[in-house]
């Protein structure tokens, strides 16, 4: 039994709380971890998890923009859009 889907969901919850505390670097780390986990889930079950991966990439895009990492933000946005 894999707990990866539940873990990715909880990383999303952590990200919301870190955002509320303006802890942008920690927030980015949690979201990057969620993206990595979703990528492995997509490899095994693309139909179920591709929308979640696209959503998390969109979240990273916003976080990167908040850190003034605009080129990286654009790249994450483009990857997100390509999955939809």
N, C-alpha and C positions, 0 to 999 in steps of 0.2 A: 504494500500500500504506500502510495506516494503522498507526502504532505506538502509537496511543492506548490500546488494551487493555493492552499491555505496560507502558506508562508508568504507568497507573493501578495495576497490580499492584506495580510497583517503589515507587510512593509508599506503598503499604500496607506494604511491607518497611521503608521508611524510618521510617514511623510506629511500627512495633514497636520499632525501635532507639531512637528518640527517647523513647518511653515508658519503656524500660529505663533511660534516663538522666534521667528526670523532667524532661524539657524540654517542658513542657505547651503553651506558646504555639507553639513550633516544630511540635510534634506536631499541634496544631489546624490550623495553616497547611497542612501537608502533606495532612491529611485533607480539608480544605476544597477543596484543589486536585483531589484525587481525585474528590470529589463533583461538582465542576464538569465534569470530564472524563466521568464516568459519565453525567451528565445529557445531554451531547451524544451519547454512545453510545446512550442510551435513545431519544433522538429518532429515530435512524436504525434501531435494532433493539431494540425494547422487550422482545421475548421473551427475548433473550439477556442483556441487561444490567440489567433492572429488579431482579432479586434482588441483584446486586452493588451497585447504588445504594442499595437498602434497607439492606444490610449496612453500607455506609460511613456512612449517616445514623445508624445505631445506634451506630457507633463515635464519631461526632461527639457524640452525646448523652452518652455516658460521659465524653468529654473535657471537654465543657462543664460537666458536673456536677462533675468534679474541679477545675474552676476556679471553682466556686461560682456558676456562671451557670445557675441552676436553671430559670428560665423558658425560656431558650433551649434548654436540654436537653430540656424537656418538648415544645417545639415540634418539635425534630428527631426525637424518639421518635414523636410523632404522625405526622409525615410518613413515617417509616420503616414504621410499622405500616400506614399506608394503602396502601403499595405491595405489601404481602403480601396 
